[in-house]
């Protein structure tokens, strides 16, 4: 029976927007296996922990974000990974978690990591274990989430402009969006944004207003990526 036992670990796909680019948090492994290679942050589940507690603890250790019910941004379970040969130490089941966080300072490595850094998603190196697959799943989940939910605001500070929010969509989708159409969409979606009384002064033209995230969780209708719009699919079918 011992040969059928699994160790259980958590790996985090932590995404943020820095300098208008989508970035991923990576750690340089400070121990075997894969010593010196880049990987996702994570760790084994402690006996007293549930999965989400391990995920929120490691998120806090790596980013300084608040943990538990007060996680800054957004944290959700992504998928499970249990290929027999995914970890040379033995049979390890890893549960992936996806986190959206506002722009963070340079990270401080936690656990057994030798270093940690934010990497642009389009420049991520080959990763240890099966973490390339986990990253691909996490980035696609993030892009899809922004089509149907209001979670893009999780990448923003507590108060932000519509332009700030648009840059999040552009960074995550790696696409340019029409500013007027975007503003009309997000400000007309009930509960997406709540205007504040604060205007951002100092620039040219009409000063933009600051908003907070509203109570809505879903977008009706969804705001689809160009490649996911029905007319694009029908054109591709032809």
C-alpha positions as CSV (number, residue, x, y, z in Angstrom):
1,X,0.0,0.0,0.0
2,X,2.9,2.4,0.7
3,X,3.7,2.5,-3.0
4,X,0.2,4.0,-3.7
5,X,0.5,6.8,-1.2
6,X,0.7,10.4,-2.6
7,X,2.4,13.4,-1.2
8,X,0.2,16.5,-1.8
9,X,1.6,19.9,-2.8
10,X,0.3,23.2,-4.0
11,X,1.7,25.3,-6.8
12,X,0.8,29.0,-7.4
13,X,0.4,30.8,-10.7
14,X,0.6,34.3,-9.4
15,X,-0.1,37.0,-12.0
16,X,0.2,40.7,-11.8
17,X,0.4,43.7,-14.3
18,X,3.7,45.6,-14.2
19,X,4.6,48.3,-16.7
20,X,1.5,47.4,-18.7
21,X,2.7,43.8,-19.2
22,X,1.3,40.6,-17.6
23,X,3.9,39.1,-15.2
24,X,4.3,35.8,-13.5
25,X,6.0,35.2,-10.2
26,X,8.8,32.5,-10.4
27,X,11.3,31.2,-7.9
28,X,14.8,29.9,-8.4
29,X,15.0,26.5,-6.7
30,X,17.6,26.4,-4.0
31,X,17.5,22.6,-3.5
32,X,17.2,19.4,-5.4
33,X,15.5,18.3,-7.6
34,X,16.0,20.9,-10.3
35,X,18.5,22.9,-8.2
36,X,19.1,26.4,-9.8
37,X,16.1,26.1,-12.2
38,X,13.1,28.4,-12.3
39,X,9.8,27.1,-11.0
40,X,6.4,28.1,-9.7
41,X,6.2,28.9,-6.0
42,X,4.5,26.3,-3.8
43,X,5.1,23.7,-1.2
44,X,3.8,20.6,0.5
45,X,0.5,20.7,2.4
46,X,1.1,20.7,6.1
47,X,-0.8,18.1,8.3
48,X,-3.0,20.8,9.9
49,X,-3.7,22.7,6.6
50,X,-6.5,22.5,4.0
51,X,-5.3,23.1,0.4
52,X,-6.5,26.7,0.3
53,X,-4.6,27.5,3.6
54,X,-1.4,26.2,2.1
55,X,-2.0,28.3,-1.1
56,X,-2.8,31.5,0.9
57,X,0.2,30.9,3.2
58,X,2.6,30.5,0.4
59,X,1.1,33.5,-1.5
60,X,1.7,35.6,1.6
61,X,5.2,34.3,2.1
62,X,6.2,35.0,-1.5
63,X,4.5,38.4,-2.1
64,X,3.7,39.9,1.3
65,X,0.0,39.9,0.4
66,X,-2.4,39.4,3.2
67,X,-3.5,35.7,3.6
68,X,-6.6,33.8,4.6
69,X,-9.9,35.4,4.0
70,X,-8.2,38.7,3.4
71,X,-6.1,37.7,0.3
72,X,-5.3,40.7,-1.7
73,X,-6.6,40.3,-5.2
74,X,-8.1,36.9,-6.1
75,X,-7.2,33.3,-5.4
76,X,-8.9,30.2,-6.8
77,X,-8.2,26.6,-7.4
78,X,-7.0,25.9,-11.0
79,X,-6.5,22.1,-11.6
80,X,-4.8,19.0,-10.2
81,X,-1.6,17.5,-11.7
82,X,-0.6,13.9,-10.8
83,X,1.3,12.3,-13.7
84,X,3.4,9.5,-12.3
85,X,6.7,10.9,-13.4
86,X,6.1,14.6,-12.7
87,X,8.3,14.7,-9.6
88,X,11.6,12.6,-9.4
89,X,11.2,12.4,-5.6
90,X,8.2,10.1,-5.9
91,X,4.4,10.3,-6.4
92,X,3.3,13.9,-5.8
93,X,-0.1,15.2,-6.5
94,X,0.1,19.0,-7.0
95,X,-3.0,21.2,-6.9
96,X,-2.6,24.4,-8.9
97,X,-3.9,27.7,-7.6
98,X,-4.4,30.9,-9.7
99,X,-3.8,34.3,-8.0
100,X,-4.5,37.8,-9.4
101,X,-2.7,40.5,-7.4
102,X,-2.2,44.2,-7.8
103,X,1.2,45.4,-8.8
104,X,3.6,44.2,-6.1
105,X,7.2,45.3,-5.1
106,X,10.1,43.0,-6.0
107,X,9.5,39.7,-4.2
108,X,11.6,38.2,-1.4
109,X,12.1,34.5,-1.8
110,X,10.5,32.3,0.8
111,X,10.8,28.7,1.8
112,X,13.8,26.9,0.1
113,X,14.0,29.4,-2.9
114,X,17.4,30.9,-3.8
115,X,15.7,33.8,-5.6
116,X,12.4,35.0,-6.8
117,X,11.4,37.5,-9.6
118,X,8.5,38.7,-11.7
119,X,8.8,37.5,-15.3
120,X,6.9,38.8,-18.3
121,X,4.6,36.0,-19.3
122,X,5.9,36.1,-22.9
123,X,9.6,35.7,-21.6
124,X,9.1,32.9,-19.1
125,X,12.0,30.3,-19.4
126,X,11.6,26.6,-19.4
127,X,10.4,25.5,-15.9
128,X,11.1,22.7,-13.6
129,X,8.7,19.7,-13.1
130,X,5.5,20.2,-15.2
131,X,5.2,23.8,-14.4
132,X,5.1,24.9,-18.0
133,X,1.8,23.1,-18.3
134,X,0.5,24.6,-15.1
135,X,1.4,28.1,-16.3
136,X,-0.3,27.7,-19.7
137,X,-3.4,26.5,-17.9
138,X,-3.3,29.4,-15.5
139,X,-2.8,32.1,-18.1
140,X,-5.6,30.8,-20.3
141,X,-7.9,30.6,-17.2
142,X,-7.0,34.3,-16.4
143,X,-7.7,35.4,-20.0
144,X,-11.1,33.6,-20.0
145,X,-12.1,34.9,-16.6
146,X,-11.8,38.5,-17.9
147,X,-14.3,37.8,-20.6
148,X,-17.1,36.7,-18.2
149,X,-16.3,38.2,-14.8
150,X,-15.3,41.5,-13.2
151,X,-12.0,40.0,-11.9
152,X,-9.9,42.3,-13.9
153,X,-10.3,44.8,-11.1
154,X,-8.4,42.4,-8.8
155,X,-5.2,43.5,-10.7
156,X,-6.0,47.1,-9.8
157,X,-5.4,49.1,-6.6
158,X,-8.5,49.9,-4.4
159,X,-9.1,53.1,-6.5
160,X,-8.3,53.2,-10.3
161,X,-9.2,54.9,-13.5
162,X,-11.0,53.3,-16.5
163,X,-7.7,53.7,-18.3
164,X,-6.0,51.7,-15.6
165,X,-8.6,48.9,-16.0
166,X,-8.3,48.9,-19.8
167,X,-4.5,48.5,-19.5
168,X,-5.1,45.4,-17.4
169,X,-7.3,43.9,-20.1
170,X,-4.8,44.8,-22.8
171,X,-1.9,43.2,-20.8
172,X,-3.7,40.0,-19.9
173,X,-5.2,39.6,-23.4
174,X,-2.0,40.9,-25.2
175,X,-4.3,43.1,-27.4
176,X,-5.2,46.7,-28.0
177,X,-8.7,47.8,-27.1
178,X,-10.6,50.9,-28.4
179,X,-10.7,53.3,-25.4
180,X,-14.2,54.7,-26.1
181,X,-15.8,51.3,-26.6
182,X,-14.1,50.0,-23.5
183,X,-15.2,52.9,-21.3
184,X,-18.8,52.6,-22.6
185,X,-18.9,48.9,-21.8
186,X,-17.4,48.9,-18.3
187,X,-19.3,52.0,-17.1
188,X,-22.6,50.7,-18.4
189,X,-22.3,47.3,-16.8
190,X,-24.3,47.5,-13.7
191,X,-22.3,47.0,-10.5
192,X,-18.9,46.7,-12.3
193,X,-17.5,50.1,-11.2
194,X,-18.5,52.4,-8.5
195,X,-17.5,56.1,-9.1
196,X,-15.7,58.0,-6.4
197,X,-15.8,61.8,-5.9
198,X,-12.1,62.0,-6.8
199,X,-10.7,63.3,-10.0
200,X,-7.2,62.8,-11.2
201,X,-5.7,66.2,-11.9
202,X,-2.5,67.4,-13.5
203,X,-2.9,66.0,-17.0
204,X,-4.3,67.5,-20.1
205,X,-7.9,67.6,-21.0
206,X,-10.8,66.5,-18.8
207,X,-9.5,64.9,-15.6
208,X,-10.4,61.2,-15.3
209,X,-12.5,60.0,-12.3
210,X,-11.4,57.3,-9.9
211,X,-13.5,54.2,-9.5
212,X,-13.8,51.3,-7.0
213,X,-14.7,47.7,-7.8
214,X,-18.5,47.3,-7.5
215,X,-20.5,44.3,-6.2
216,X,-21.0,42.6,-9.6
217,X,-19.1,39.4,-10.2
218,X,-20.3,38.5,-13.8
219,X,-20.4,40.5,-17.0
220,X,-23.7,40.5,-18.9
221,X,-23.1,40.4,-21.8
222,X,-19.6,39.0,-21.7
223,X,-16.7,41.1,-23.1
224,X,-15.1,38.5,-25.5
225,X,-11.6,38.6,-26.9
226,X,-11.6,39.3,-30.6
227,X,-10.6,35.7,-31.4
228,X,-13.5,34.3,-29.3
229,X,-16.2,36.4,-30.9
230,X,-18.8,34.4,-32.8
231,X,-18.3,36.1,-36.2
232,X,-14.5,35.3,-35.9
233,X,-15.3,31.6,-35.3
234,X,-17.6,31.5,-38.3
235,X,-15.1,33.2,-40.5
236,X,-12.4,30.8,-39.4
237,X,-14.8,27.9,-40.2
238,X,-15.1,29.1,-43.8
